[in-house]
Structures are given as structure tokens and as C-alpha cells.
Amino acid sequence: MSIDWHALGTVLAVTLLSTVGLVGVFTLGVVGLARPAVAARGGAYACFAACAAAIAWGIWLIVAK
């Protein structure tokens, strides 16, 4: 049994980057909801929609196999 270290490293890198990015976008959404401006609220909803789209895409990738 041999381990493909390159593939494992690629999966690790993509996982870390996508997790940090998704948490960052969600954080921007929470901060946007905390502000009283109407434009901030619209941006927050866009951030939450992007998070939902990323989660749906991940589920689709798992189920489609």
C-alpha cells in the first residue's frame, strides 16, 4: 500500500483554503447584519447566499458520485 502524498497535500490545501474562505464570507455576512445601513444588509444577504451556494455545491459533489 502506498500513499499518494501529492494528492493528499492537494486535498489538504483545497480544504483549508475553502474552509477559511467560507468562514470569512460568513463572518462578513454577520458583520453586515450588525450594521444599521441598508446597503450592509444587502451585502450580508449576498454573503449568506454565497455560503449556501458553496454548501449546496459541496453536497452535489458528494452525491453525484
C-alpha positions, 0 to 999 in steps of 0.5 A: 500500500502506498500513499499518494502524498501529492494528492493528499497535500492537494486535498489538504490545501483545497480544504483549508483554503475553502474552509477559511474562505467560507468562514470569512464570507460568513463572518462578513455576512454577520458583520453586515447584519450588525450594521444599521445601513441598508446597503450592509444588509444587502451585502450580508444577504449576498454573503449568506447566499454565497455560503449556501451556494458553496454548501449546496455545491459541496453536497452535489459533489458528494452525491453525484458520485 
